[in-house]
Amino acid sequence: MITIPKFPLGEGIEYGINYLTDNFAFITKAVSAVVETGIEGLNQGLMYISSFSPLILIAVITVLAWLVSTRRIAIGSFLGLLFIWNLGLWEATVSTFSLVLISTLISVMMGLPLGILAAFYERFYKVVMPVLDFMQTMPAFVYLIPAIPFFGLGPVSAVFTTVIFSMPPAIRLTCLGIRQVPFDLIEAADAFGASRMQKLYKIQLPVATPTIMAGVNQTIMLALSMVVIAAMIGAGGLGGEVWRAIQRLKPGMGFEAGIAVVIMAIILDRITQNIKSKQ
């Protein structure tokens, strides 16, 4: 019987991770310090406001929802946040919101330029799209594995895995939005002698804004789902409450944390969808 040797994929990945952690640990430590400072600063700032009364932060979020969306969404946000406070999950919600906000900002800051490059350069598009397919089909739990040797347990690893998991929609929909800009607009800009940057900032990005905002919306939703999963590596927040409920076999506690996640997801989804519709 012919025995086919196993392809050393796992061993190769482990060797690569060990090599990177052994030789480039100073980079991961620097990144970890910056990200951790940002997370702690945002979280402490929000908790400082909440220390006077969570109603202050709830009112601020409600007013912002009213300004950028509709009165109905603002009222729903107010009632939903009040319910979360009533459940005693306000601190965990603030922690989760901080992680989602920072992860989304990093994902969008990285995703928009990559999406623009993919829209402009066909070779880059053909390379990046299979990579995005791979990233979106990989099980979410797998992303937790390499984060631990690079950044250890804690919120920094959670942000790392969340950024990798949630960035593909921002790249895809940015590229799609720019590629769908009507060709006659591009021809008119060329006729007036517009440069590539002028066409990008004055025509392509404004026209593609609704599609780009749809990508931001999906990025936020994926970030929220991944932050909850990342509780397994010490992310804390609402995901930590769910994880503790699983460990202690307390379904009621887990259901309350799950409801808080659902409320937070609905609020973020409705607000970002309405921003998209107003463009």
N, C-alpha and C positions, 0 to 999 in steps of 0.2 A: 504494500500500500504506500502510495506516494504522500509524503507529508509536506504540506506547503507551510513554510515558516510565516509566523505572524508578522504583519507589517508593524514596525515599532512606532506607531503614531503616539500612543500615550507616553512612552519613554521619551520621545523627542520633545513633546510639549513640556514634560516635567524638566527635562534638561534645559530647555530654553528659558523657562520661568526661573529656575535656579541660577542660571547664568546672569539673567537680568537683575535678579535681586542681589546677587553677590557683587556685581560690578557697577550697578547703577542705583544702588540704594540711596545715595545722596540726592538723586533727582526725586525719587518717590517720597523721601522724607521732606524735601522742600515743598513739593506739591501738597503733601498731606498737611503740613503746617499752615499753608495759605488757605486751603479749603476748610480745615478745621477752625481757623480763626474766623473765616466768613460765616460758617454755620453757627458758631457760638455767639458771634456778635449779633447776627440777625435774631437768633433765638432769644438771647438775653434782652435785646431791645424790645421785642414783642412781649416778652414776659414782664418787662419793667412797666410797659404800658398797662398790661393786664393786672399788675400788682395793685393798682389803684382800684380798678374794677374791670372785669372782662367786658362789661357793657361798653366801655370806651372803644376798645378794639372792634367789637361787634358793630358799633355805630359807624366807625370809620369804614369798615368793609361794606356796610349797607349803603352808605353815601356814595362810595366809589362804584358799587354795583348800579346804583340809580343813575349816576352820571354817564357810565359807559354802556349801560344796557337799558332795561325798562323798569318801571315801577313794580311790576309783578315779580320780576326776578329779585329786585332789591328786598321786597317784603318777604319772599320765600327764603332768601339768604338770611335775613334777620331772624325769622322763626326757626330755621334750621340750626343756626349757630346758638340760639338760646337753648334749643333742645340738647345740643351737645354739651353745653355748660351745665345744664340740669343733670345730665348723666354723670357728671364729675370727670369728664374726659377733656377738659379744656386745655390743660397743659400738654397732654399727648397730642392733641390736634394742632396746637401751635408748633410743636416740634416737627410733626409731619409736614405741616405747611412750609416750614423753613427748608426742610430737605427737598421738597418738591420744587419750591421756588428757585433754589440754587441749582438744582439739577436741570431744570428747564432752561434757565438762563445760559448755563454752560452748553447744553445741547443745541439751543438756538444759535448761540454765538459761533459754534463749530459747524452746525448744519447749514446755515444760510450761505456762507462762502463756498462750502463744498457743493451745495446745490447750484449755485451760480456757475461754478467751474464746470460742473457736469452739463449744464445747459449750453455753455459756450464751446466746449471742447468734446468732440465725439469720442476720441480715444479714452479720455478720462471717464466719460459716461459709460462706455463699454466695460471699463474696469470696475467702476464703483457700484454699478447696479447688481452684479452677482454677489459682491461683498454684502450689500444691503439685504439681498435675498437670504444669504447665509445668516446674517445677524437676526433677521426677523423670524426665521424658522428654528433657530437654536432655542431649546427649552430655557426658560428664564432662570431656573435654578442653577444652570451651568455657569452663568455669569458670576455667581457668588464665589466659585472656586478660585479663580486667579486673583480675585480682589484681596483675599486674606494674606497671601505671601507678600503682596506689594504694599498694602496699607494697613494690615492687621484688622482686628475686630473693631467695629465702631462706625460712626456716621460717615467718615471719609470713604470707607469701602462701599457703603451704601450709595453714596453719590457717584462713585466710580462706576459701579454696576448699573445704576439707573441711567447715567448718561449714555453708556454703550447701548443699553436696551431701548431707550426712548429717542435716540437721535435719528434713526432711519426715516421716519415720516417727515421730519423737517427737511432732510436732504431731498427726498423724493418729490415732495409737493412744491418745494422751491424750484427745482428743476422743471417740473411739469408746468408750473405757472408761467415761467419765463418762456418755455418752448411754445406755449399756447397763445402768446401775444400775437394778434393778427399781423400778417406779413405786410399789409398795406401801411400800417403805422410805422413799421421799420423802414419801408421804402420812402415814406414821407420824411422821416428823420434823416435818412441818407441824402435825400434830395436837398435838404437844407444844410447839409455839411456837418451834421452832428457826429461827435466822436463816439467811440464805444461806451465810454463812461457816461457821457451825456444821455445816450439812448438808455443805458441801464437805469440811471437814477431818475430820469424824467419821463420815461415811457414804460420800460419793461417792469420795473419793480412796482410802480403805482398800479398798472393794469393787473399784475399778478398778485397783488396784495390779498384779495379774498382767498385764493388758493394757498398762499403762504400762511395765512391765518388758520386755515383748515389744518395745515401741517403742525402749526403751533398748538392747536387744540388737541390733536392726536398725541403730540409729544407730552403735553401735560397729563393726559389720561394714562399713558403708558408709564410716565414717571410716578404717578400716584400708585399704580398697581405694583410697580417694582419696589417702591419704598416700603410697602407693606410686606412684600416677600423678603426684603433685605433685613427685616427684624431678626431673621435667623442668624445674622452675623453682627448683631448688636446695634441696629439702626435706631431702636427705640420708637417712640411715638405710638400711633395707633396700631401699627404692626406689632410693636412690642406687647401691647395689651392683648392682641389676638394670640400671639405666641405663648404668653403666660397662661391664657385661658386654656389653650391646648395642653400645655404641660400639667396644669392642675385639674384638668377634666371639668371645667366650669363653662358649660355651654351658654349660660345666661350672660356671663362676663364677655365671652367671645362675640355673642350676638350684638351686645351693646356697642362694642368697638367696631364691629362690621357695619352697623347702622351709621355710626359716625363717619366711617370711610365713604359710605354711599352718599350721605348728605354732602360731604366735602366734594366728592366727585361731581355730583349734580350741580353744585354751586359753580365750580370752576368751569364745567362744561357749558352751562347755560350762559355764563358771562362771556366766555371766549367766543362762543357761537354767535352771540349778539353783536360783539365787536366786529366779527367777520361780516355779518349781514349789513352793518352800517357803512362798510367801506364803499 
